[in-house]
């Protein structure tokens, strides 16, 4: 069963004296992996942060990772479980979350004196999900993979009023298999460039963007099932990778130190400069969905 949603919520809120550009960037990431135990880790700060957790027992393995940096957040959750006929059923899960808030500053043309302008923001997300039996087993299982998140643009209409537009999105894939009669479900999300609604704001106050992303994977299985679930959005939610970040009137531009925006163009800080970086968790996901099958298969033959 699959559930997909994309929802836009716009609002203008009357506040006390407020300025969008007054606070520093905030990042917060967390990861939890459950497989015969619970492992949890969180981190927060004003710059790039990343956390990773893994749980591994004889019968299952789980992995969760989350990161946030200049203009992006990313999460990944994967789990695989199998038990032999002597120990009955089991379950495993992984969850990861990332949130970041970026302050935006506008440069106005010489002809601008005062007043409101139309502003909207372009952003990007993509990912891979799968849930179901790892092989054509004869057992029973339920595997679930999901992601959800939002992208929010906020700006001042005046020193008392803030306008905002939030785009919510997400998807859930759940597979229930009886006697191994249904194969794995795989969803490859296309690369999606989305745009917020236009807001009428005062550019002298700047703006603020918040990105939030969650990934979840869970399996429950009986004594003869080999199941897995993956929600990999580690290279996912960010400002638009090409073209302008903000749709602005002619002559206006946008900058963000923490958001890695220069003259209204996002400079992806994840692109390596110099020596090749350490491999990202995709290598673990390959191990999870491939190599472990060999180990479990060998175990079941003994």
BADRENVO-599779 format. One record per atom (N, C-alpha, C, O, CB): x, y, z. Coordinates in steps of 0.05 Angstrom, whole numbers, padded with zeros to 5 digits, always signed. Glycine has a CB too. Example, Ala and Ser with C-alpha at 12.3 -4.5 7.8 and 13.67 -1.06 7.14 Angstrom:
# BADRENVO-599779
+00264-00114+00156+00246-00090+00156+00264-00066+00156+00285-00066+00169+00226-00089+00181+00257-00045+00142+00273-00021+00143+00258+00001+00157+00268+00023+00161+00282-00012+00114
//
This chain:
# BADRENVO-599779
+00017-00024+00000+00000+00000+00000+00017+00025+00000+00036+00026+00016-00019+00000+00024+00012+00043-00017+00028+00067-00020+00012+00092-00015-00011+00094-00023+00040+00069-00048+00024+00111+00000+00011+00136+00006+00030+00159-00002+00053+00159+00007+00002+00138+00036+00020+00177-00018+00037+00200-00027+00022+00226-00021-00002+00227-00025+00043+00197-00057+00036+00246-00012+00023+00272-00008+00043+00294-00013+00066+00292-00006+00011+00274+00020+00033+00316-00024+00047+00341-00027+00026+00363-00020+00006+00365-00034+00060+00345-00055+00031+00379+00000+00012+00398+00009+00025+00425+00014+00047+00426+00027-00002+00388+00035+00013+00446+00005+00023+00473+00009+00005+00488+00029-00019+00488+00025+00026+00489-00017+00017+00501+00049+00002+00516+00069+00014+00544+00070+00037+00548+00077+00003+00502+00097-00002+00564+00064+00006+00592+00064-00008+00607+00087-00032+00601+00093+00001+00606+00037+00006+00625+00100-00006+00640+00122+00007+00667+00125+00031+00670+00119-00005+00624+00148-00008+00686+00135+00003+00711+00144-00004+00715+00173-00027+00714+00180-00008+00735+00126+00016+00717+00190+00013+00717+00219+00019+00744+00231+00040+00756+00225+00030+00695+00232+00002+00755+00248+00006+00780+00262+00021+00774+00288+00011+00759+00305-00020+00795+00267+00045+00785+00291+00061+00780+00314+00068+00806+00328+00061+00828+00320+00087+00765+00306+00083+00803+00351+00096+00826+00362+00119+00834+00345+00123+00823+00323+00105+00820+00391+00135+00853+00354+00158+00861+00338+00175+00838+00332+00185+00824+00350+00174+00883+00354+00180+00832+00306+00194+00808+00298+00209+00814+00272+00201+00829+00255+00175+00785+00293+00232+00802+00270+00249+00804+00246+00259+00776+00239+00272+00763+00255+00272+00824+00250+00253+00768+00214+00260+00741+00206+00291+00737+00207+00300+00715+00214+00250+00736+00178+00306+00757+00200+00335+00754+00198+00349+00757+00225+00374+00761+00224+00345+00774+00179+00336+00756+00247+00348+00763+00273+00364+00740+00285+00382+00745+00301+00328+00772+00292+00358+00715+00278+00370+00692+00292+00389+00678+00274+00388+00680+00249+00348+00672+00301+00408+00663+00286+00428+00648+00271+00416+00622+00261+00395+00613+00270+00452+00643+00289+00430+00610+00242+00422+00584+00231+00422+00563+00253+00440+00562+00270+00440+00576+00208+00402+00546+00253+00400+00524+00272+00399+00497+00257+00384+00495+00237+00374+00527+00290+00415+00478+00265+00414+00451+00254+00410+00431+00276+00420+00435+00298+00439+00445+00238+00395+00410+00270+00390+00389+00290+00386+00363+00275+00369+00361+00257+00366+00395+00308+00401+00342+00282+00399+00316+00269+00397+00294+00290+00408+00298+00312+00422+00311+00249+00384+00272+00283+00382+00250+00302+00380+00223+00286+00371+00223+00263+00358+00253+00320+00389+00202+00299+00388+00175+00286+00383+00154+00308+00394+00156+00330+00415+00170+00271+00367+00134+00301+00362+00112+00320+00360+00086+00304+00346+00085+00284+00336+00117+00336+00374+00066+00313+00372+00039+00301+00365+00019+00322+00377+00019+00344+00399+00032+00287+00346+00001+00316+00336-00018+00336+00339-00046+00323+00328-00052+00302+00307-00012+00344+00354-00063+00338+00357-00091+00329+00368-00106+00353+00392-00109+00357+00377-00093+00304+00350-00116+00370+00358-00129+00395+00366-00109+00416+00375-00117+00437+00380-00148+00389+00364-00083+00411+00371-00062+00429+00366-00035+00417+00358-00034+00394+00401-00064+00437+00369-00014+00432+00363+00013+00422+00389+00030+00424+00402+00031+00445+00340+00026+00439+00395+00044+00402+00418+00061+00401+00408+00088+00392+00394+00090+00371+00440+00050+00381+00414+00109+00406+00404+00136+00399+00427+00156+00400+00445+00154+00416+00381+00144+00417+00425+00176+00382+00445+00197+00381+00432+00222+00369+00417+00220+00350+00470+00188+00365+00438+00245+00381+00429+00270+00369+00452+00290+00370+00471+00287+00385+00404+00281+00385+00450+00309+00352+00470+00330+00351+00457+00356+00341+00438+00355+00326+00494+00322+00333+00467+00378+00350+00456+00404+00341+00478+00424+00341+00499+00420+00353+00433+00413+00359+00474+00447+00328+00494+00467+00327+00487+00489+00307+00464+00491+00299+00521+00456+00320+00507+00505+00299+00502+00526+00280+00518+00522+00254+00521+00540+00239+00511+00553+00293+00527+00498+00250+00542+00491+00226+00535+00463+00217+00516+00451+00227+00572+00494+00230+00550+00452+00198+00545+00424+00188+00547+00404+00211+00566+00405+00227+00564+00417+00166+00527+00386+00213+00528+00365+00233+00519+00339+00220+00505+00339+00200+00509+00372+00257+00528+00317+00232+00521+00290+00221+00522+00270+00243+00540+00271+00260+00540+00283+00198+00503+00251+00243+00503+00229+00263+00497+00203+00248+00483+00203+00228+00482+00234+00285+00508+00181+00258+00503+00155+00247+00500+00135+00270+00515+00136+00289+00526+00147+00228+00481+00117+00267+00477+00096+00287+00473+00069+00272+00461+00068+00251+00454+00102+00305+00483+00047+00284+00480+00021+00273+00474+00001+00296+00485+00004+00318+00504+00012+00257+00457-00018+00291+00451-00040+00310+00453-00066+00295+00442-00069+00273+00423-00036+00323+00467-00085+00306+00472-00110+00292+00471-00133+00311+00486-00134+00331+00500-00109+00277+00454-00153+00306+00454-00177+00321+00456-00201+00303+00459-00198+00278+00428-00179+00339+00454-00225+00313+00456-00249+00297+00433-00251+00277+00437-00262+00255+00455-00274+00315+00410-00239+00283+00387-00243+00266+00378-00218+00251+00360-00220+00234+00365-00252+00283+00389-00195+00257+00380-00171+00242+00401-00149+00243+00420-00150+00259+00353-00161+00254+00398-00129+00226+00416-00107+00225+00401-00082+00218+00383-00083+00200+00440-00112+00205+00406-00059+00231+00393-00034+00225+00414-00012+00223+00435-00013+00236+00372-00027+00247+00408+00008+00207+00427+00031+00203+00411+00056+00199+00391+00056+00184+00445+00025+00179+00419+00078+00212+00406+00104+00208+00428+00126+00208+00447+00125+00223+00386+00109+00231+00424+00145+00190+00443+00167+00188+00428+00192+00180+00409+00192+00165+00466+00161+00168+00437+00215+00191+00425+00241+00185+00446+00262+00184+00466+00261+00198+00403+00248+00205+00442+00283+00167+00461+00304+00165+00447+00330+00157+00426+00329+00145+00484+00297+00145+00460+00352+00164+00449+00379+00156+00473+00397+00152+00492+00396+00167+00430+00390+00177+00472+00413+00131+00494+00432+00125+00484+00456+00109+00460+00462+00110+00516+00417+00109+00502+00468+00095+00496+00493+00080+00476+00489+00058+00483+00482+00036+00521+00504+00069+00450+00494+00064+00429+00492+00044+00418+00465+00039+00406+00460+00018+00440+00503+00019+00423+00445+00057+00412+00418+00052+00408+00403+00078+00420+00410+00099+00432+00403+00034+00391+00383+00077+00389+00362+00098+00387+00336+00084+00378+00334+00061+00364+00368+00117+00395+00314+00098+00393+00287+00086+00390+00266+00108+00400+00269+00129+00418+00281+00069+00374+00245+00102+00370+00224+00121+00369+00197+00106+00363+00195+00082+00343+00228+00136+00376+00176+00121+00376+00149+00110+00369+00129+00132+00381+00131+00154+00403+00142+00096+00351+00111+00127+00344+00090+00146+00341+00064+00132+00328+00062+00111+00318+00097+00161+00353+00043+00142+00352+00016+00130+00352-00005+00151+00366-00002+00171+00375+00012+00110+00338-00027+00146+00337-00049+00165+00332-00075+00150+00317-00075+00130+00317-00044+00187+00343-00096+00161+00338-00123+00149+00338-00143+00172+00355-00142+00189+00360-00130+00128+00318-00161+00171+00316-00180+00193+00310-00208+00183+00296-00211+00163+00295-00172+00212+00321-00228+00196+00316-00256+00190+00321-00272+00215+00341-00267+00229+00333-00266+00166+00304-00291+00221+00309-00309+00243+00306-00338+00234+00292-00343+00214+00289-00303+00267+00318-00356+00248+00316-00384+00240+00291-00396+00253+00277-00383+00269+00341-00400+00248+00286-00421+00246+00261-00434+00256+00260-00440+00285+00240-00448+00296+00257-00459+00241+00283-00436+00299+00283-00443+00327+00276-00419+00345+00268-00423+00368+00310-00453+00335+00278-00395+00335+00275-00371+00352+00249-00356+00347+00244-00336+00361+00298-00353+00349+00232-00365+00329+00207-00351+00324+00210-00326+00307+00228-00325+00291+00194-00344+00350+00193-00306+00312+00194-00282+00296+00210-00260+00309+00222-00264+00330+00166-00273+00290+00209-00237+00296+00224-00214+00307+00217-00189+00292+00199-00189+00275+00254-00220+00305+00231-00167+00299+00226-00141+00287+00252-00125+00289+00269-00130+00306+00202-00127+00300+00254-00105+00271+00277-00087+00271+00267-00060+00259+00248-00060+00243+00301-00098+00256+00281-00038+00265+00273-00013+00254+00296+00007+00255+00316+00003+00268+00249-00001+00270+00293+00028+00240+00312+00050+00239+00297+00076+00232+00279+00076+00216+00335+00045+00218+00306+00098+00244+00293+00124+00239+00314+00146+00240+00332+00145+00257+00270+00129+00260+00313+00165+00222+00332+00187+00221+00317+00213+00216+00297+00213+00201+00354+00182+00200+00326+00235+00227+00313+00260+00223+00334+00283+00221+00355+00282+00234+00294+00266+00246+00328+00303+00205+00346+00326+00202+00330+00351+00198+00310+00351+00183+00366+00321+00178+00338+00373+00211+00325+00399+00208+00346+00421+00207+00366+00420+00221+00305+00404+00231+00342+00440+00189+00360+00463+00188+00344+00488+00180+00325+00487+00165+00382+00457+00166+00353+00510+00192+00341+00536+00186+00362+00555+00176+00383+00558+00188+00327+00547+00211+00356+00569+00154+00376+00587+00141+00365+00615+00139+00342+00619+00130+00384+00576+00114+00381+00634+00146+00374+00662+00143+00383+00673+00115+00405+00667+00106+00386+00680+00166+00365+00687+00102+00369+00698+00075+00370+00728+00076+00354+00740+00090+00347+00687+00056+00389+00740+00061+00391+00769+00060+00388+00777+00030+00400+00765+00013+00417+00779+00072+00372+00798+00026+00367+00807-00001+00383+00832-00007+00386+00850+00010+00337+00812-00005+00393+00834-00032+00406+00858-00042+00386+00872-00061+00376+00859-00080+00433+00852-00057+00381+00897-00057+00361+00911-00072+00374+00929-00093+00397+00938-00088+00342+00928-00054+00361+00935-00115+00372+00953-00135+00371+00982-00126+00356+00988-00107+00357+00950-00162+00386+00999-00139+00387+01027-00131+00360+01040-00134+00354+01060-00121+00407+01042-00148+00343+01030-00152+00317+01042-00156+00297+01036-00134+00276+01049-00133+00306+01033-00183+00302+01016-00118+00284+01008-00096+00286+01027-00073+00308+01033-00064+00289+00979-00087+00264+01037-00063+00264+01055-00040+00249+01042-00016+00259+01043+00006+00251+01081-00047+00227+01030-00021+00212+01016+00000+00189+01000-00012+00184+01002-00036+00200+01037+00021+00175+00984+00005+00152+00969-00005+00157+00939-00006+00179+00929+00000+00145+00978-00033+00135+00925-00012+00136+00895-00013+00143+00885-00041+00137+00898-00061+00109+00884-00004+00155+00862-00041+00161+00848-00067+00151+00820-00066+00148+00808-00044+00192+00849-00073+00147+00808-00090+00139+00780-00092+00164+00762-00091+00183+00767-00105+00124+00775-00118+00164+00742-00073+00186+00723-00070+00175+00695-00068+00156+00690-00053+00203+00731-00045+00187+00676-00082+00183+00648-00078+00209+00633-00080+00229+00645-00089+00163+00637-00100+00210+00608-00070+00235+00593-00068+00233+00567-00083+00212+00554-00083+00242+00588-00039+00255+00559-00096+00257+00534-00110+00274+00514-00094+00295+00521-00083+00270+00538-00138+00264+00489-00092+00279+00469-00077+00277+00442-00091+00262+00439-00110+00268+00467-00048+00293+00423-00081+00297+00398-00094+00297+00375-00074+00307+00378-00052+00324+00398-00110+00285+00352-00081+00287+00328-00065+00285+00303-00082+00271+00304-00103+00266+00328-00042+00297+00282-00073+00296+00257-00087+00304+00235-00068+00314+00240-00046+00315+00257-00112+00299+00209-00075+00307+00187-00057+00298+00161-00068+00286+00159-00089+00295+00192-00030+00305+00140-00053+00299+00112-00061+00286+00098-00037+00296+00100-00015+00325+00097-00070+00264+00084-00042+00251+00068-00022+00246+00040-00032+00241+00036-00055+00225+00081-00013+00249+00020-00014+00239-00007-00020+00230-00020+00006+00241-00014+00027+00261-00024-00034+00211-00038+00004+00201-00052+00027+00189-00079+00017+00174-00080-00002+00179-00036+00042+00197-00101+00031+00186-00127+00024+00205-00149+00030+00225-00145+00044+00179-00127-00005+00200-00173+00020+00217-00196+00024+00244-00192+00010+00245-00182-00013+00204-00222+00016+00265-00200+00023+00291-00197+00010+00296-00219-00010+00310-00215-00030+00313-00197+00031+00285-00242-00006+00286-00265-00025+00258-00277-00026+00240-00269-00011+00307-00286-00016+00254-00297-00043+00228-00310-00045+00226-00331-00024+00228-00355-00029+00224-00323-00074+00222-00322+00001+00219-00340+00023+00190-00350+00024+00172-00342+00010+00226-00326+00049+00186-00369+00043+00159-00380+00047+00146-00368+00072+00124-00376+00079+00160-00410+00049+00159-00349+00084+00150-00338+00110+00130-00315+00106+00123-00307+00084+00173-00330+00126+00122-00304+00129+00104-00282+00130+00118-00258+00142+00134-00260+00160+00079-00288+00147+00113-00234+00131+00127-00210+00140+00111-00185+00133+00093-00185+00116+00155-00208+00128+00117-00164+00147+00108-00137+00141+00132-00119+00140+00148-00117+00160+00087-00127+00161+00136-00104+00118+00159-00086+00116+00148-00058+00108+00131-00056+00091+00179-00096+00094+00159-00038+00122+00149-00011+00117+00173+00008+00114+00192+00008+00129+00132-00001+00141+00171+00025+00093+00191+00046+00089+00175+00072+00084+00155+00072+00069+00210+00040+00065+00185+00094+00095+00171+00120+00091+00190+00143+00094+00211+00141+00106+00147+00122+00111+00181+00166+00083+00195+00191+00087+00175+00213+00088+00153+00211+00077+00217+00196+00065+00181+00234+00102+00164+00258+00102+00181+00282+00109+00202+00280+00122+00141+00255+00122+00172+00305+00101+00187+00329+00106+00172+00354+00098+00149+00353+00089+00214+00328+00091+00185+00377+00102+00173+00402+00093+00195+00422+00086+00218+00420+00096+00154+00413+00114+00188+00441+00069+00204+00464+00062+00187+00488+00067+00166+00491+00056+00214+00462+00032+00197+00507+00084+00181+00530+00091+00197+00556+00086+00220+00558+00093+00173+00529+00121+00183+00575+00073+00194+00602+00068+00178+00621+00085+00154+00621+00085+00192+00609+00038+00193+00638+00100+00180+00659+00117+00193+00686+00112+00218+00688+00108+00183+00651+00147+00177+00707+00112+00187+00733+00108+00170+00754+00122+00146+00749+00128+00189+00740+00079+00181+00777+00128+00166+00798+00141+00150+00815+00122+00161+00824+00101+00186+00816+00157+00125+00819+00127+00109+00839+00113+00114+00866+00126+00115+00886+00112+00079+00831+00114+00117+00866+00152+00124+00890+00167+00138+00880+00192+00143+00856+00195+00099+00908+00174+00145+00899+00211+00158+00890+00235+00138+00876+00254+00147+00865+00274+00170+00914+00249+00112+00876+00247+00092+00862+00264+00080+00838+00250+00066+00822+00263+00070+00881+00270+00085+00834+00224+00071+00813+00210+00091+00796+00194+00108+00806+00180+00050+00825+00191+00087+00770+00196+00104+00751+00181+00086+00734+00163+00065+00724+00171+00120+00733+00200+00094+00731+00138+00081+00714+00118+00097+00688+00115+00122+00689+00117+00077+00728+00091+00084+00666+00110+00098+00641+00107+00084+00623+00087+00060+00625+00083+00101+00627+00134+00099+00605+00075+00088+00584+00058+00104+00558+00064+00128+00558+00061+00090+00592+00028+00090+00537+00071+00103+00511+00078+00093+00490+00058+00069+00486+00055+00096+00503+00107+00112+00476+00046+00106+00454+00028+00112+00428+00043+00135+00422+00049+00122+00456+00001+00091+00412+00049+00095+00386+00061+00095+00364+00040+00080+00366+00020+00072+00381+00082+00111+00344+00044+00112+00322+00024+00119+00296+00039+00131+00297+00060+00132+00328+00001+00113+00274+00026+00120+00248+00039+00107+00225+00024+00091+00228+00006+00111+00248+00067+00116+00201+00032+00106+00176+00019+00111+00153+00038+00131+00152+00052+00120+00172-00008+00093+00134+00038+00096+00109+00054+00092+00085+00036+00073+00085+00019+00076+00109+00077+00109+00066+00038+00107+00040+00024+00106+00018+00044+00125+00015+00060+00130+00036+00003+00085+00002+00044+00082-00020+00063+00076-00046+00048+00058-00046+00031+00061-00015+00084+00091-00067+00053+00086-00093+00041+00080-00113+00062+00095-00117+00081+00111-00101+00024+00057-00127+00059+00050-00150+00076+00051-00174+00058+00036-00176+00039+00022-00146+00089+00067-00193+00066+00072-00217+00049+00064-00242+00065+00072-00245+00088+00102-00219+00039+00049-00260+00052+00042-00285+00065+00052-00308+00047+00046-00309+00023+00011-00287+00068+00067-00325+00059+00078-00349+00046+00095-00342+00021+00096-00357+00002+00056-00367+00038+00108-00319+00023+00127-00311+00002+00114-00308-00026+00128-00312-00046+00148-00331+00000+00089-00300-00027+00075-00299-00053+00078-00272-00067+00069-00269-00090+00046-00304-00049+00091-00252-00055+00093-00226-00067+00122-00217-00066+00135-00218-00045+00074-00205-00054+00133-00207-00088+00160-00199-00089+00164-00171-00077+00145-00159-00068+00170-00198-00118+00189-00161-00076+00195-00136-00063+00183-00112-00080+00181-00114-00104+00225-00132-00060+00176-00092-00065+00166-00067-00078+00189-00047-00078+00202-00042-00057+00141-00055-00064+00195-00034-00101+00216-00015-00103+00205+00011-00115+00192+00010-00135+00240-00026-00120+00211+00033-00102+00202+00059-00112+00227+00076-00115+00242+00080-00096+00182+00073-00093+00232+00086-00139+00253+00105-00144+00241+00132-00149+00229+00136-00171+00272+00096-00167+00243+00150-00130+00231+00176-00134+00246+00192-00155+00270+00192-00155+00231+00192-00107+00232+00205-00173+00246+00222-00193+00258+00246-00179+00249+00253-00157+00227+00230-00215+00277+00259-00192+00287+00284-00182+00266+00305-00184+00257+00312-00206+00313+00292-00197+00258+00316-00162+00235+00335-00161+00245+00363-00154+00257+00367-00133+00214+00326-00141+00240+00382-00172+00244+00410-00165+00217+00422-00160+00200+00423-00178+00260+00425-00189+00213+00432-00136+00187+00444-00128+00191+00473-00122+00213+00483-00118+00176+00429-00103+00169+00487-00120+00170+00516-00115+00148+00524-00095+00126+00513-00097+00167+00532-00141+00154+00542-00077+00134+00552-00058+00116+00571-00073+00121+00580-00095+00148+00565-00034+00094+00578-00060+00077+00600-00069+00092+00626-00065+00110+00629-00048+00050+00600-00055+00084+00647-00080+00096+00673-00077+00086+00686-00051+00062+00683-00043+00089+00691-00101+00104+00699-00037+00098+00715-00014+00104+00744-00019+00123+00751-00033+00114+00705+00011+00087+00762-00009+00092+00791-00011+00106+00799+00015+00094+00799+00036+00065+00807-00015+00132+00805+00013+00148+00811+00037+00165+00836+00033+00169+00845+00011+00166+00787+00045+00174+00847+00055+00192+00870+00055+00221+00859+00054+00230+00846+00073+00188+00888+00080+00236+00863+00032+00262+00852+00029+00283+00862+00049+00303+00849+00054+00273+00856+00002+00278+00885+00062+00297+00896+00080+00299+00880+00106+00318+00882+00121+00290+00925+00087+00279+00863+00111+00280+00845+00135+00293+00818+00129+00299+00803+00147+00252+00841+00145+00298+00812+00103+00309+00786+00096+00287+00765+00097+00263+00772+00096+00331+00778+00115+00295+00740+00098+00275+00718+00098+00288+00695+00113+00312+00696+00120+00267+00709+00069+00273+00674+00118+00283+00650+00131+00271+00625+00118+00248+00624+00111+00277+00650+00162+00288+00605+00114+00280+00580+00102+00285+00558+00123+00307+00556+00135+00294+00574+00075+00266+00540+00127+00269+00517+00144+00265+00492+00127+00245+00489+00113+00249+00517+00168+00283+00473+00130+00281+00447+00117+00280+00425+00138+00295+00426+00157+00305+00442+00097+00261+00406+00134+00258+00384+00153+00254+00358+00138+00238+00358+00118+00235+00390+00173+00267+00337+00146+00265+00311+00132+00267+00288+00152+00284+00289+00170+00286+00309+00110+00250+00268+00148+00250+00244+00165+00249+00219+00148+00236+00219+00126+00226+00244+00185+00263+00198+00156+00263+00172+00142+00258+00150+00162+00268+00152+00185+00289+00168+00126+00242+00130+00155+00235+00108+00173+00235+00082+00158+00226+00081+00135+00207+00114+00186+00245+00061+00171+00245+00034+00159+00239+00014+00182+00251+00017+00203+00272+00027+00145+00222-00005+00176+00215-00025+00197+00207-00051+00184+00195-00052+00163+00191-00014+00214+00214-00073+00197+00206-00100+00188+00196-00116+00212+00206-00112+00234+00229-00114+00174+00177-00133+00207+00167-00153+00226+00163-00179+00211+00152-00179+00189+00140-00143+00240+00173-00201+00222+00175-00226+00207+00172-00250+00225+00175-00248+00249+00202-00227+00192+00165-00273+00212+00163-00298+00227+00189-00314+00224+00209-00303+00216+00139-00314+00217+00187-00339+00231+00212-00355+00234+00226-00361+00208+00249-00370+00208+00205-00380+00248+00213-00358+00185+00225-00366+00160+00227-00343+00140+00233-00348+00116+00209-00388+00148+00223-00319+00148+00223-00296+00129+00249-00281+00130+00262-00279+00151+00200-00277+00136+00257-00271+00107+00280-00253+00104+00270-00227+00092+00264-00226+00068+00303-00266+00087+00268-00206+00108+00255-00182+00100+00273-00158+00103+00292-00158+00118+00229-00177+00116+00267-00137+00087+00284-00112+00089+00267-00088+00081+00247-00090+00067+00308-00115+00070+00275-00065+00091+00262-00040+00084+00284-00018+00084+00302-00018+00101+00240-00032+00105+00282+00000+00064+00302+00021+00061+00288+00047+00053+00270+00047+00036+00323+00013+00040+00295+00069+00066+00287+00096+00057+00312+00113+00056+00321+00123+00077+00265+00108+00077+00323+00116+00033+00349+00130+00029+00345+00157+00016+00340+00159-00008+00369+00112+00012+00346+00178+00033+00343+00205+00023+00367+00221+00034+00364+00245+00042+00316+00218+00033+00390+00209+00033+00414+00221+00045+00424+00244+00028+00436+00263+00039+00436+00200+00047+00419+00244+00002+00427+00266-00016+00403+00281-00026+00400+00286-00050+00444+00255-00040+00384+00287-00008+00358+00294-00017+00350+00323-00016+00354+00337-00036+00339+00279+00000+00340+00333+00007+00327+00359+00007+00347+00382+00008+00365+00383+00025+00308+00361+00031+00344+00400-00012+00363+00422-00014+00351+00445-00029+00329+00442-00040+00390+00413-00027+00365+00468-00030+00357+00488-00049+00361+00477-00078+00375+00458-00082+00374+00514-00045+00347+00490-00097+00349+00481-00125+00378+00479-00134+00394+00497-00128+00334+00500-00143+00385+00457-00147+00413+00453-00155+00422+00469-00179+00445+00472-00184+00417+00424-00161+00403+00480-00194+00409+00496-00217+00389+00519-00219+00367+00517-00209+00410+00480-00243+00397+00541-00232+00380+00564-00234+00378+00579-00208+00393+00573-00189+00352+00555-00242+00361+00599-00206+00359+00616-00182+00347+00601-00159+00329+00584-00163+00343+00641-00188+00356+00607-00135+00343+00596-00111+00316+00609-00106+00297+00596-00099+00362+00598-00086+00316+00636-00109+00291+00651-00104+00282+00664-00130+00299+00674-00146+00295+00672-00082+00257+00665-00134+00245+00679-00157+00239+00708-00147+00221+00712-00130+00219+00665-00167+00254+00727-00157+00254+00754-00148+00249+00774-00171+00252+00767-00194+00281+00761-00134+00240+00798-00164+00237+00818-00185+00265+00825-00197+00285+00820-00185+00224+00844-00174+00265+00836-00221+00290+00842-00235+00306+00862-00218+00296+00881-00206+00284+00854-00263+00332+00857-00216+00350+00874-00201+00355+00866-00173+00374+00876-00160+00340+00902-00202+00338+00848-00162+00342+00838-00134+00359+00812-00135+00359+00798-00154+00315+00832-00121+00373+00807-00113+00388+00783-00110+00387+00773-00081+00377+00788-00064+00417+00787-00119+00397+00749-00076+00396+00737-00049+00422+00725-00042+00436+00714-00059+00373+00716-00048+00429+00726-00016+00454+00715-00006+00448+00701+00021+00431+00710+00036+00476+00737-00003+00463+00680+00027+00461+00667+00053+00488+00653+00058+00496+00635+00044+00438+00646+00054+00502+00662+00079+00527+00649+00087+00523+00621+00096+00536+00602+00086+00541+00665+00109+00504+00617+00115+00499+00590+00125+00485+00573+00105+00487+00548+00106+00482+00592+00151+00469+00585+00087+00455+00569+00067+00470+00565+00042+00460+00552+00023+00430+00583+00060+00495+00575+00040+00513+00571+00017+00500+00582-00009+00501+00570-00030+00519+00541+00014+00489+00606-00007+00477+00620-00030+00493+00644-00037+00498+00661-00020+00447+00627-00025+00502+00646-00062+00517+00669-00072+00503+00680-00096+00500+00666-00116+00547+00661-00078+00495+00705-00095+00481+00719-00117+00458+00702-00127+00455+00698-00152+00501+00725-00140+00442+00692-00109+00418+00677-00114+00423+00650-00128+00405+00639-00141+00400+00693-00132+00446+00639-00125+00453+00612-00135+00464+00595-00112+00481+00604-00097+00474+00614-00158+00453+00571-00110+00463+00553-00088+00489+00539-00096+00490+00527-00117+00441+00532-00081+00509+00542-00079+00535+00528-00083+00535+00504-00065+00537+00506-00040+00559+00547-00076+00532+00480-00077+00529+00455-00061+00555+00449-00046+00575+00443-00059+00522+00432-00080+00555+00451-00020+00580+00446-00005+00587+00416-00003+00609+00410+00006+00577+00456+00023+00569+00399-00012+00575+00370-00012+00593+00362-00036+00604+00340-00035+00550+00354-00013+00595+00378-00056+00612+00372-00079+00641+00373-00070+00650+00395-00061+00607+00391-00103+00656+00352-00072+00683+00351-00061+00702+00369-00076+00700+00373-00101+00694+00323-00061+00721+00381-00062+00743+00397-00073+00769+00385-00063+00774+00385-00039+00740+00427-00066+00785+00374-00081+00810+00362-00073+00807+00332-00073+00794+00320-00091+00818+00372-00046+00819+00318-00053+00818+00288-00052+00790+00278-00050+00772+00291-00041+00835+00278-00029+00786+00253-00060+00760+00240-00059+00751+00237-00030+00767+00230-00013+00760+00213-00073+00725+00241-00024+00715+00239+00003+00712+00210+00012+00713+00192-00005+00689+00253+00006+00708+00206+00038+00702+00179+00048+00675+00171+00038+00657+00187+00037+00702+00179+00079+00672+00145+00029+00646+00137+00018+00623+00142+00037+00626+00139+00061+00647+00107+00010+00600+00150+00025+00576+00156+00041+00562+00130+00048+00570+00109+00038+00558+00175+00026+00541+00131+00064+00527+00107+00073+00515+00090+00051+00505+00068+00056+00506+00114+00092+00515+00099+00026+00505+00082+00004+00519+00056+00003+00507+00035-00004+00508+00097-00023+00545+00055+00010+00560+00030+00011+00548+00011+00031+00547-00013+00026+00589+00035+00017+00539+00022+00054+00526+00004+00073+00500-00007+00063+00494-00030+00068+00521+00020+00099+00485+00010+00048+00460+00000+00038+00464-00022+00018+00448-00041+00017+00444+00023+00025+00485-00020+00002+00491-00042-00016+00497-00068-00001+00488-00089-00008+00514-00035-00034+00512-00065+00021+00518-00088+00037+00493-00099+00050+00489-00123+00050+00538-00081+00059+00476-00081+00059+00451-00090+00072+00433-00106+00053+00422-00126+00061+00436-00066+00083+00430-00096+00028+00412-00109+00010+00424-00131-00007+00410-00144-00022+00400-00088-00008+00450-00135-00004+00463-00155-00020+00479-00175-00004+00472-00199-00003+00482-00143-00040+00501-00166+00008+00519-00184+00022+00506-00199+00044+00513-00222+00049+00542-00170+00031+00488-00187+00059+00476-00200+00082+00459-00223+00074+00455-00242+00089+00460-00180+00098+00448-00222+00050+00431-00244+00041+00448-00270+00040+00438-00292+00046+00420-00238+00013+00473-00267+00032+00490-00291+00031+00494-00302+00059+00493-00326+00063+00518-00284+00019+00499-00284+00079+00503-00293+00106+00479-00308+00117+00481-00329+00129+00510-00270+00124+00455-00295+00112+00430-00307+00123+00424-00333+00108+00415-00353+00121+00407-00288+00120+00429-00334+00082+00424-00358+00067+00441-00381+00077+00431-00403+00080+00428-00353+00037+00466-00375+00082+00484-00396+00093+00475-00405+00120+00477-00429+00126+00512-00385+00094+00466-00387+00137+00457-00393+00163+00433-00412+00162+00431-00430+00178+00450-00368+00179+00415-00407+00144+00390-00422+00143+00395-00450+00132+00380-00469+00137+00370-00408+00125+00417-00454+00116+00423-00481+00106+00436-00498+00127+00436-00523+00124+00441-00478+00082+00447-00486+00148+00461-00502+00168+00442-00515+00187+00450-00529+00205+00481-00484+00184
//
